[in-house]
Amino acid sequence: MNTITQDREKWIDLLKVTACFMVMTVHSTEPFYLGGDGSLILSGTDLFWAAMFDSLARSCVPLFVIASSYLQFPLHYSTGEFFRRRALRILIPFLIWSIAYALFWGEPVQNLKNLTLNFNYAAGHLWFVYMLIGLYLLMPLLSPWAEKVGRKELLAYLCLCFATGLVPLIRDAVAGDARAVIYGADGLPRQAEYPLWGEAIWNSFGALYYLSGFIGYMLLGLYIRKYGPAWSRAKTFTVTSLMFITGFAITAGGFIRRALADSGGIFPVGGDVGLAAGWETTWTFCSTGVMLMATAAVLVFRNIRCNSKFYGRLILPLSKAGYGMYLCHMFILAAFSGLWRNTFGIGQDGILGVWTTPIEIILTAICSFACTGLVSVLGQRIPKAGKWIFG
């Protein structure tokens, strides 16, 4: 065990485990603003708690991307070997769990047909794997540049990528009270109003399009690995606190403002899922608020030193099982979410009053994390089949 752990970046393992818990916190919060015909917030109290918990955990997916980039980019071996390793680790478990969700959630026949084109929307968290595959396809292309890039050049590109996080905010500012993006009943964007920097009816690919999205987090992982700042603890705490507080204010404040505008301060408020997509504008993973919080988290985690026993007995096994936890957790989380709602009631009318919602979110996240971790760690140990199922 000592030989294995000496060669690992322990803070990355801790980051990945924390990101897993954050994912489950995000999904534990969803029943408090998604429901009814797609979108439903029962009370102002539920709006507040949903905004708090989801915003605090919203950088979960970016943290996974940063960790993956830090460890994999630039490539440490040939392109063919890289894809072979990633395919065995990522694609086969993904296929198994995609079929499992298709069979047990929703209409099996239609779900299986949909899998030929996209993930099963009932298991929406599986979108992450498609995004990750897209980044893996780019890594070999960019690796020669990543090997040679200097600090200033990399920082310039990183700033450009992060500048694209302002796009949703700029659109909304220009739109005024109107929605800058129109969403359909399925939550998918139908039309982007107020085109920016080369966008038009005949061209969706503006000047910064190719530098937008999760590629910014991929470059951040590279930057931290090559040129991570050697700040004192005091400076790290000061800078990251300001970044996180600012990012949180943007993320949570935007959600609350949009939901209040649609409700007029009167609850419950709801509609199709497109309404919730509008509320989530500042929650999108590649928007400014989330970018600030993700960057702050990485700068803090890289200064954490793990205790050997704690790391070896808990963090390392959970980190290795992290992908399996991500894939399977919705089966377990949905059961706990229903259990606690039936036990404590709904919203401020529940037996704990205004504390009903936060207690349900916390219990769902903790219980789901513990059970999913146990299942995934033990599942990986199944002879021959474990690695194919849980990664």
N, C-alpha and C positions, 0 to 999 in steps of 0.2 A: 504493500500500500504506500509506504514512504517513497519508494522509487517512482511510482506512478504519479503521486501528487506533486513531487518536486518538479516535474516537467509541465505541469498545468498552470494556467493563469487562474489562481483561486478566486480572484475577484470577479472574473467572468462567469465562473460557475455560480457564485452567489448572485450575480446580476440576473442570470437566466432563471434561477429558482424564484427570485423576487418577481420577475416578469411573469412567470407562470401564475403566481398568486394574484398579481394585478389583473391578468386576463380573467380570472375567475371572479374577481371583484366587479369588473366591468359587466360581465354576463349576469352576475347576481343582481345588478342594478336595473337591468333591462325591463323586468316585469313592472317596474314602477313608472315607466313612460311609454312602453310598448304594450298594446293590448286592444281590446275592442275590435274595431275595424283595421287596426294596424298601429294607431297612436292613441294613447290614453294616459292622462295625468289626472288622478282623482282629486288632488288637493294641493294647495300651496306648500304644505309640509312635504308631500312627496316630491314636488318640484325641487325644493331646496335640497333634500337628501340625495336625490338622483344627481343633481348638478355637483354636489360636493364629492360623493364617492366616485362617480364616473370620471370626473375631471382629475381627481387625484391619481387615478390609475390609468389615465388615457395614454400615457407614453409606453404602455406595455409592449405593443407590437414593434415600435421603433427600437426599443431596447433589444429585442431579439435580432433585428437586422444589424444593429451596431455590433452585437456580440459575434454574429456570424461573420461579418466583414472583418472584424478584428482578428479572428482566428483563421479565416480562409483567404483573405485578399491582401496582397496579390497571391496568386496560386503558388503553392509550395511544390507542385509536381505537374506533370504534363496535363494538357487539356483532356485527353482521353481518360487518364487515370482519375482526374478530378470528377468528370461526369460519371464514370463507373461507380466511384465511391458514393457520390451524391444520389445516384439513381437507386442503389441498394438501400441507402439509409432513408431516403425521402419518399420515393415513388411507390414502392410496394406497400408499406404501411398505410400510405395515403389512399391507395386503391382499396385496400381491405376495409378501412373505416368509412370511405365514401359509400361502398356497397352496404355496409352495416346500417348507416343512417338512412340510406334510400329504402331499405327493406322495413325498417322499424319505425320510421317517422314519416307520416303523410301517406300518399298513395304510391305503393311500391312500383307498379308498372310505369307510371308517368315519371317517377323519380329516376328510375333506371334509364329511361329514354333521355331525360334531361342531362344525365351524366355524360352523354356523348358530346354535349356542347359546353357544359359548365358544371359547377358544383351544385349540390342540392341546396336550394335556398332554405330549407328547413334546418339544415346544418350550416348556417351562414358563416361560421368561423373557419370553414375550410377554404375560404377565399385566400387566406394567408399563404397557402402552399403554392397557388398559382403565381402570386406576387414573388415569392421566394425563388421559384423556378426562373422567372424573368430576370431576376438579379444574377442568378447563377449563370445564365446564358451570356450576360454582359461581362462577368468577371474575367474570362480568358481574353476577351477583346481589349479590356482596359489594363490588364496586368502588366504588360511591358511599360506602359506609361506610369503606372503606380510604383514600379520598381525604381524609376529614375526621378520622379517628380520632387521638386524642392518644396520647402515649407511655404514660401510666399505664394507660389503658383497653386499649390493645393488649397491653401486658405482662400485664395481668390475664387476658385471654382466652388469651394464649400459655401462661401458667402452668396454666390449666385444661386446655388441650389436652395439655400435657406430663404433667399429673397422671394422665391416662388410661393412660400408659405403665406405671403401677404395677399396673394391673388384673391382668395375668397373674401377677405376683409375689404380689399379695394373695390371689388364688384358690389358688395353690399353698401359701401359708403357712397358709391356713385348712384346706386339704385334708390337710395333714400328709404322710404317705407315699403317699397315693392320688393319682392323676392328676386334676387339676381339670377338664381337658378330655379327652374320650374321642374318639380318632380312628379312623376306619375304615381298611380295607385300602388305600384310595386316598389316604389322608392327609388327607381332609376331616374337619372336626370333626363328630361325631355328636351330642354333648350337652355342654353347659356346666354343670358342677356348681357349687354355691355361688353362686347369683345375687346380684348386687350392685345396690343403689341403683335399685330399681324393676323389675329384671328378674324375670321369672316365666315359667311354662310358656306363658302366653298373651301374653307381651310380651317381646320380645328387645331393646327399645329403652329402655335405662336412662337415668338423668338426664344422664349425660355422653356418651351414644352419639353425639349430633350434633356433639360437639366432639372426637371421637376420630379416630384414623387419621391419614392424611397431611395433613389440613387444618392440623395443628399445624406441619408443615414449611412449608406455604404461608404461614402467618402469620409464621413465623420469617424467611422470605425478605423479607417486607414489613417486619418490624421492623428487620432489618439495613440495609435500604435507607433507611428513614426515620430511624432512631434508633440506628444502629450505634455501640457505645461507642468513644470516642476514647481508648483506653488506651495507656499506654506499652508498649514492647516487653517490658519486664521484667514488668509486670503481666499482659500478654496471655499470656506464656509460663507464668507461675505459675498463673493461673486455668485456662487450657486444659489444662495438664499434669494438674492435679488432676481436671478433668472427664473427660479421656480415660482416665486410669488407673482412675478409679472405674467409668466405663462399661465399659471392657474387662474389669475384674474381674467385674462383674455378668454380662456376656455370655459370656465364656469359662468362668467358674466354674460358671454354671448349666448349660451344655452338658456339661461334664465330670462334674458331680455327678449329673445325670440318667442319663448313659450308664453311669457306674460303678454306680449303683443297679440298673440293669437287668441289668448283666453280673455283678454280685457280685464284680467284680475279675477275672473269668475271661473270656478272649477265645479265639476270636471271639465276638461277640455280634451277633445280628441278628433280623430278623422282617419283617413287612410294613412298608410305608412309613409307616404310622401311628406306628410306634415312633420313627422318626427325627423325625417331626413333634413328638413329645413332647420329644425331646432339644433341639429347636430353640426351645423356649419363650422363652428369653431372647435368642434370635437374631432374633425377629420385628422387623420394621423400625420398628414403632411402640411398642417397649418402652423402658423407662427407660435401660438401658445403651446401646442404639444411639442414642437421643436425645441422651445426653450426649456421645458420641463425635462425632456429626454436628455438634452445636453447636460443639464445640471445634475441629473441622476448619475450619468456616466462619470462625470468628474468627481463626484463623491465616492462612488463605488470603487474606483481605481485606487483610492487611498485606504480602503478597508483591508485589514489583515485578519484572516480567519484562524480561529483556534484549531489546532490539528485534529483533536478528537471530534469536535463539532463538525468540522469540514469533512473528515473522512467517513464519519458514520451517518451524517444526514445530508449535507449539501452536495457532496459528490454523487451519491446514488440518485438523488432527485434531479441533479443537473443532467446526468446521463439519461434519465428517463423523461426529460422535459418534453421532447417531441411527442412521445406516446401520451403524456399527460394532456398535451394540447389537443391531440386528435380525439381522445375518448372522453374528455371531461364533461361534455354537454349531456351525455346520458345520465351521469351521476348528479350533475348540478341541477338539472331539471327536476329530479326526484326530491332533492333537498329543498329546492325553492318551493315546491308544492307542499312539502311536509311542514315547513315553518309558517307558510301562509295559512294553512289549515289549523295550525296550532295556535298562532297568535292573532289571527284575524287580518283585516286589510286596513292599511293606512292609519290615520289618527283615530279611526273608529275601533281599532284593535284593542286588545286587553292591556297593552302598554302605552296607549295614547300616542302622543307625538313621537315616542321612542320606538314604536312598533316597526316602522320601516327601517331605521338604521340597524336595529337588532337583527331583523330578518336578513338584511344584506350581509352583515358581518358573519352571522352564523352560517349562511349559505356558502359564503366564500371560504370560510375556515374548514367546514366539514367537507366541502367538495375538494378542496386542496389536499386535505389529509387522506381522504379515501382514494382519490385519483392517484396521488403519489404512491400509496401502498399497492394499488392495483398495477400500476405501470412498472414499479420496481420489481415486484414479484413476477409480473408478466414477462419481463425481459429475461428472466431466468428459466422460462419454459424451454426444455431442451429442443434444439433445432428450430422450433417455430417462434420462439420469443422475439428474436430480432426482426423477423418479417412482420410481426403484428405491431410491436411497439417501437420499432426503430432502434 
